[in-house]
Structure formats: C-alpha cells, structure tokens
Amino acid sequence: MGLTVVNLPALMAYVLPDREIKSLLGTAILGGSEECIRINSYEVRLGTHVRFDSTGEEFDLPDGHYLEIEPGDFVTVESLERFDFSTKVLASAGNLCGLFALITPTTTMMREGFLFASTKVDPGYHGNLNWGIRNSSIKTVKLRQGERIFKLTLWGLDENEKPDKQYGESSIDHYQGTSGIKSSARVLPVDIPEKLVVRRSQRKIDPLKQLTQAGYPFNHIGTELISIQGQFKIVSEDVAALTNGMKTLGETIENETTTLTTKLNGLIDQVEGKVRDAFREQFGLYFDSKMLRVYGTVAAIVSVCLGGYKLLIESVPSKTQVEILVGIGIVLLVATLLLTGKPPSPKK
C-alpha cells in the first residue's frame, strides 16, 4: 500500500517566537513592554477600566490601585495594551500577511482560583481587549493595576491563510476600536412569546447536589452545607419535640387550673352560704334577746322614775301609788333579766 504525498505550502500559520513578538512592540502591540514577552506569547496586563457585572458598576483603576474581587463575583476588565492587527500595520512591521491571536489565562492566575473564558483576536482587529474574570476561590482576591494576567499567543498567517475580509470590515464587527469596557452586542426582543421559550421542567433540583457536583470550591461549600443541614435538622427536631412538650404541658396546666378553679368556686360558695345562714340565725337570736332586754330595762327605768317622781315631786304623794309603781318597776326589771339572760341554743 503506497503513501499519498501531500504537498504543503512553503509558508503556513505558525506561533510567533519571542524575537518576532518583540518586533511588534510599538506597532501591532501599543503600550507594550519587553518584560511581558515570554517564550511564545505576550502576557497582557490589567488596564484602567473595570465593570462589576453583578451590580453593573464601572470604575476607573488608576496606576498603583488594586481591584478587589469577592468569591463568586464576575468582573469585566480591559487590557492595558492596545493592539492593531490591521494589514497596513503588519506590512510596515515585517513580512506577516496576517496576525491572529489566542487569549488564555496565565497559570499563576489559575492557581489562585480564577476562571477565565478563552477567546481570540481576529486579523484586522484594533483596540483594547475586554475579557471576563470570575473568582472561583473561597477568599477575596486583589489584582494590581498593570499586573500580567493573560497570555496572548500570536499566530503569523501566510497569504493563503489571510481572510478575504479583515475584522472591522463587516457591519457585525461591533468591538472594533474598543476603548474601556464595551458591553455585549447581543440583542434580544423586548417581549418574547412564552410559546417560543424552551426551559427545563418544573421539577425541583436539589441545590446541594448541584453544588457538590460543580467542582472546587463549590463542592467544598456543598459538603459543608450538607453537614450544617444535618446538624440543623437535629436541632430542629429537638426544638419541635420541646415545643410539643411545652404545648402539652400548657394544656394540662390549663385543664388542671380550670378544674381547681371550679372546685374552689364551689367550695367558696358553700362556705359563704353556711357562714351567711349561721350569721343570720345567730344575729336574729341575738337581736331578739337584745331588744327584749332593752325594752324591759326601759320599762323598768320608766316605772322607777315615775315612782321617784311621785315620791319627790308631788307635794302630797300617795303612799300606795309609790309602792305600786316601785314594785312594778322591780318586777319588770327582774323579769327582763330572767327572760333575756341567756339566748336559746340554735336548732340542730
């Protein structure tokens, strides 16, 4: 079986080495530095404009300042360098027919828990670069303005690989000439009919399961939440048992209190009735005997007074009258004392 020989063009796309990247400083790479040139790439630095996508806030990041990114937050940043991959610039810079680049994060940033979406720079593009950074670590991270955070791998294109249209020559090339932070050019209708929307079913998805399957650091967070949930469940069950016990105890106390109150009210009514009856009976007997004694004593005193009156006042007293009146008074007094001396005992 023979081998088929494929004739490849003499020139083809290749990765630019450090010496050729150095020749692009000041032309294709504006505001660059030789310190950022690596073996086969150029390390892009953090620029002066940032946007926090969670809040929509945009800030300037002056020289010497730091960008603070909290865990889970996503920010869009700008490159410090400005790039010009136009044909005119490349023609003056060397023998390159076209220039293409891939953007990837540095290994240092990846080791610190940053997640980046790799992207590319098309031939013909000119302007600053925008890209997104997500802090996927469990700690707040600070980035210094001018710090090297991305690698730009440059590819030289030959005449056969040069596109018919350079970036910026089409109406859909919205990011040409970017300066600062440029928002996404994607546009959606204001009102999308529900029948045209496809979404997942309404079945409940366990968020803890999603976290444990999401990779570091979310799997660690999910594990901790499951542990906390287990402890919280135990505490909740204990609290529920205590609450039910307190409720039962409260109902028992309320029932016993109601029963005791009813019994006490009945007993009080009985005691009040007996005391009232006894007092009424004793007071009636006492009042009757007391009145008899008073009436008898008053009658005796009146009789004695009349006798004395007859004896002392009348000039010619009748001896018989005096004796009769005095006698009557004495008899009434003695009778009153005998009749009211001791009250009769109550009937049983």
VOVO-87531 format. One line per 5 residues: for each residue z, y, x of C-alpha. Coordinates in Angstrom, 1 decimal. Example, Ala and Ser with C-alpha at 12.3 -4.5 7.8 and 13.67 -1.06 7.14 Angstrom:
! residues 2
7.8:-4.5:12.3 | 7.1:-1.1:13.7
***
This chain:
! residues 348
0.0:0.0:0.0 | -1.1:3.3:1.6 | 0.8:6.5:1.7 | -0.5:9.6:0.0 | -0.6:12.6:2.2
0.2:15.9:0.5 | -1.0:19.0:2.3 | 1.8:21.6:2.0 | 1.0:25.3:2.6 | 1.8:26.6:6.0
4.3:29.0:4.6 | 6.8:28.3:1.8 | 10.1:29.6:0.5 | 12.9:29.4:3.0 | 16.5:30.6:3.3
16.8:33.7:5.5 | 19.0:33.3:8.6 | 21.4:35.9:9.8 | 18.9:37.7:12.1 | 16.5:38.3:9.2
19.2:39.4:6.9 | 20.3:41.9:9.5 | 16.7:43.4:9.5 | 17.1:44.1:5.7 | 20.1:46.4:6.1
19.1:49.9:5.1 | 16.0:48.8:3.3 | 16.5:45.8:0.9 | 20.3:46.0:1.3 | 21.5:49.5:0.9
25.1:50.4:1.9 | 25.5:47.1:3.6 | 27.5:46.1:6.7 | 26.7:43.7:9.6 | 30.3:42.4:9.1
29.2:40.9:5.8 | 26.3:38.8:7.3 | 27.1:35.1:7.5 | 25.0:32.2:8.9 | 22.6:32.1:6.0
24.0:34.5:3.5 | 25.3:38.0:2.9 | 28.8:38.5:1.4 | 28.7:41.1:-1.4 | 31.7:43.4:-1.7
33.7:44.6:-4.7 | 32.4:48.0:-5.8 | 33.9:51.0:-7.5 | 33.5:50.2:-11.2 | 35.2:47.5:-13.3
35.5:46.6:-17.0 | 38.2:44.5:-18.7 | 36.3:42.5:-21.3 | 39.4:41.6:-23.2 | 40.0:45.3:-24.1
36.7:46.9:-23.3 | 38.3:49.4:-20.9 | 36.3:50.6:-18.0 | 37.9:52.1:-14.8 | 36.8:53.6:-11.5
38.1:51.7:-8.5 | 38.4:54.3:-5.6 | 38.4:53.3:-1.9 | 41.8:51.8:-0.9 | 42.7:50.8:-4.5
43.3:47.3:-5.9 | 42.0:45.6:-9.0 | 44.7:43.5:-10.8 | 43.6:40.6:-12.9 | 46.1:38.7:-15.0
46.0:35.0:-15.6 | 43.2:34.1:-18.0 | 41.7:37.6:-18.0 | 38.0:38.2:-17.6 | 36.5:41.3:-15.8
33.0:42.5:-15.1 | 32.6:44.1:-11.7 | 30.0:46.0:-9.7 | 28.7:45.3:-6.2 | 29.4:47.9:-3.6
25.9:47.3:-2.1 | 22.7:48.3:-3.8 | 19.7:46.1:-3.5 | 15.9:46.7:-3.6 | 13.7:43.7:-3.7
10.5:45.6:-4.5 | 7.2:44.7:-2.8 | 6.9:48.1:-1.3 | 10.3:47.9:0.5 | 9.7:44.4:1.7
6.3:45.4:3.1 | 8.0:48.0:5.3 | 10.8:45.7:6.3 | 8.7:42.8:7.6 | 6.2:40.1:6.7
8.0:39.0:3.5 | 5.8:38.8:0.4 | 8.8:38.4:-1.9 | 12.5:38.2:-1.9 | 14.7:36.0:-4.2
18.5:35.6:-4.1 | 21.2:33.3:-5.5 | 24.8:34.6:-6.1 | 27.6:32.2:-5.6 | 31.4:32.8:-5.1
33.0:32.6:-1.7 | 35.1:29.6:-1.0 | 38.1:31.9:-0.4 | 37.9:33.2:-4.0 | 37.6:29.7:-5.4
40.7:28.5:-3.5 | 42.7:31.3:-5.2 | 41.7:30.1:-8.7 | 38.8:32.4:-9.6 | 36.0:31.1:-11.8
32.5:32.7:-11.4 | 29.2:32.1:-13.1 | 26.5:31.8:-10.5 | 23.4:33.9:-11.1 | 20.2:35.1:-9.4
18.4:38.2:-8.3 | 14.7:38.2:-9.2 | 11.9:39.5:-7.0 | 11.3:43.2:-7.7 | 14.8:44.0:-8.8
16.5:47.1:-7.5 | 20.0:48.4:-8.4 | 23.6:47.4:-8.1 | 24.7:43.9:-9.2 | 27.1:43.1:-12.0
28.9:39.8:-12.4 | 32.0:38.4:-14.2 | 35.2:37.1:-12.7 | 37.9:35.0:-14.6 | 41.3:34.5:-13.2
41.9:30.8:-14.0 | 45.1:30.6:-11.9 | 48.7:30.9:-13.2 | 49.5:34.0:-11.3 | 48.3:37.6:-11.3
45.8:38.3:-8.5 | 44.9:41.6:-6.8 | 41.4:42.3:-5.3 | 41.0:45.2:-2.9 | 38.0:47.6:-3.4
35.4:46.7:-0.8 | 36.7:43.1:-0.4 | 34.0:40.4:0.1 | 34.0:38.1:-3.0 | 30.4:36.8:-3.5
27.7:35.3:-1.3 | 24.1:36.3:-1.6 | 21.8:33.6:-0.4 | 18.4:35.2:0.3 | 15.1:33.3:0.0
11.9:34.6:1.5 | 8.7:33.9:-0.6 | 5.2:33.5:0.7 | 2.1:34.7:-1.0 | 1.7:31.6:-3.2
5.3:31.9:-4.5 | 5.1:35.6:-5.2 | 5.3:36.1:-9.1 | 2.5:37.9:-10.9 | 5.0:40.3:-12.3
7.9:41.6:-10.4 | 11.2:42.2:-12.1 | 11.2:45.6:-13.9 | 7.5:45.4:-14.8 | 8.3:43.9:-18.2
9.9:45.6:-21.2 | 12.6:42.9:-21.4 | 13.9:43.6:-17.9 | 16.9:45.6:-19.1 | 19.0:45.6:-16.0
16.6:47.2:-13.6 | 18.2:50.1:-11.8 | 21.7:49.2:-12.8 | 24.4:51.6:-11.6 | 28.0:51.0:-12.5
28.8:48.4:-15.3 | 25.8:47.7:-17.6 | 26.6:46.0:-21.0 | 24.8:42.8:-22.1 | 21.3:43.4:-23.5
21.7:40.6:-26.1 | 21.3:41.9:-29.7 | 22.3:40.1:-32.9 | 21.6:41.1:-36.5 | 24.4:43.1:-38.1
24.6:40.8:-41.2 | 23.8:37.1:-40.5 | 23.5:35.0:-43.7 | 26.0:32.2:-43.8 | 23.3:29.6:-44.5
21.8:30.3:-41.1 | 25.1:29.8:-39.3 | 25.9:26.3:-37.9 | 29.6:25.8:-37.0 | 31.9:23.0:-36.4
33.6:21.2:-39.3 | 37.0:22.5:-40.6 | 38.9:19.5:-39.2 | 41.9:20.6:-37.2 | 41.6:20.4:-33.5
44.8:19.8:-31.5 | 45.1:22.8:-29.2 | 47.4:21.0:-26.9 | 44.9:18.2:-26.4 | 42.2:20.8:-25.6
44.5:22.3:-23.0 | 45.3:19.0:-21.3 | 41.5:18.2:-21.1 | 40.5:21.7:-19.9 | 41.3:21.2:-16.2
43.6:23.2:-13.9 | 45.6:25.3:-14.7 | 45.2:24.7:-18.4 | 46.1:21.0:-18.2 | 49.4:22.0:-16.5
50.1:24.5:-19.2 | 49.3:21.9:-21.9 | 51.7:19.4:-20.3 | 54.4:22.0:-20.2 | 53.8:22.9:-23.8
54.0:19.3:-24.9 | 57.3:18.9:-23.1 | 58.6:22.1:-24.7 | 57.3:20.9:-28.1 | 59.2:17.6:-27.8
62.4:19.5:-27.0 | 61.9:21.9:-29.8 | 61.3:19.1:-32.2 | 64.6:17.5:-31.3 | 66.4:20.9:-31.7
64.6:21.4:-35.0 | 65.7:18.0:-36.3 | 69.3:18.7:-35.3 | 69.2:22.2:-36.9 | 67.7:20.6:-40.1
70.5:18.0:-40.2 | 73.1:20.6:-39.6 | 71.6:22.8:-42.3 | 71.5:19.9:-44.8 | 75.1:19.0:-43.9
76.2:22.6:-44.4 | 74.4:22.8:-47.7 | 76.1:19.5:-48.9 | 79.5:20.7:-47.8 | 78.9:24.1:-49.5
78.0:22.3:-52.8 | 81.1:20.1:-52.5 | 83.4:23.0:-51.8 | 81.9:24.9:-54.7 | 82.3:22.0:-57.1
85.9:21.4:-56.0 | 86.7:25.1:-56.2 | 85.3:25.2:-59.8 | 87.3:22.2:-60.8 | 90.5:23.5:-59.2
90.0:26.9:-60.8 | 89.6:25.3:-64.2 | 92.8:23.3:-63.8 | 94.7:26.3:-62.6 | 93.5:28.4:-65.5
94.6:25.7:-68.0 | 98.0:25.4:-66.3 | 98.4:29.1:-66.3 | 97.6:29.3:-70.0 | 100.1:26.6:-70.7
102.9:28.2:-68.7 | 102.1:31.6:-70.3 | 102.3:30.1:-73.8 | 105.6:28.3:-73.1 | 107.1:31.4:-71.5
105.9:33.6:-74.3 | 107.3:31.2:-77.0 | 110.6:30.9:-75.3 | 111.0:34.6:-74.7 | 110.0:35.4:-78.3
112.6:32.9:-79.6 | 115.4:34.0:-77.2 | 114.6:37.6:-77.7 | 114.6:37.2:-81.5 | 118.0:35.4:-81.5
119.5:37.9:-79.0 | 118.1:40.8:-81.0 | 119.5:39.5:-84.3 | 123.1:38.9:-82.9 | 123.0:42.2:-81.1
122.1:44.1:-84.3 | 124.8:42.3:-86.3 | 127.4:43.3:-83.7 | 126.1:46.8:-83.7 | 126.2:47.1:-87.5
129.6:45.6:-87.7 | 131.0:47.8:-84.9 | 129.6:50.9:-86.5 | 131.1:50.0:-89.9 | 134.5:49.3:-88.3
134.4:52.6:-86.5 | 133.4:54.5:-89.6 | 136.3:52.9:-91.6 | 138.8:53.6:-88.9 | 137.5:57.2:-88.6
137.8:57.7:-92.3 | 141.3:56.3:-92.3 | 142.3:58.6:-89.5 | 140.6:61.4:-91.2 | 142.6:60.8:-94.3
145.8:60.5:-92.3 | 145.4:63.6:-90.2 | 143.3:66.0:-92.1 | 144.4:65.7:-95.7 | 147.5:67.6:-96.4
148.8:65.1:-98.8 | 147.5:61.7:-97.7 | 147.7:58.8:-99.9 | 149.6:56.2:-98.0 | 147.9:53.4:-99.9
144.4:54.7:-99.1 | 145.2:54.9:-95.5 | 146.5:51.4:-95.3 | 143.5:50.1:-97.2 | 140.9:51.9:-95.0
142.6:50.9:-91.8 | 142.8:47.3:-92.9 | 139.2:47.2:-93.9 | 138.1:48.6:-90.5 | 140.2:46.0:-88.7
138.9:43.2:-90.8 | 135.2:44.3:-90.3 | 135.8:44.5:-86.5 | 137.3:41.1:-86.3 | 134.6:39.6:-88.5
131.8:41.2:-86.4 | 133.3:39.8:-83.2 | 133.6:36.4:-84.7 | 130.1:36.4:-86.1 | 128.3:37.7:-83.0
130.4:36.5:-80.3 | 128.1:33.6:-79.3 | 124.4:33.2:-80.3 | 123.4:29.9:-81.8 | 121.6:27.5:-79.4
117.8:27.1:-80.0 | 116.4:24.2:-81.9 | 115.0:21.4:-79.8
***
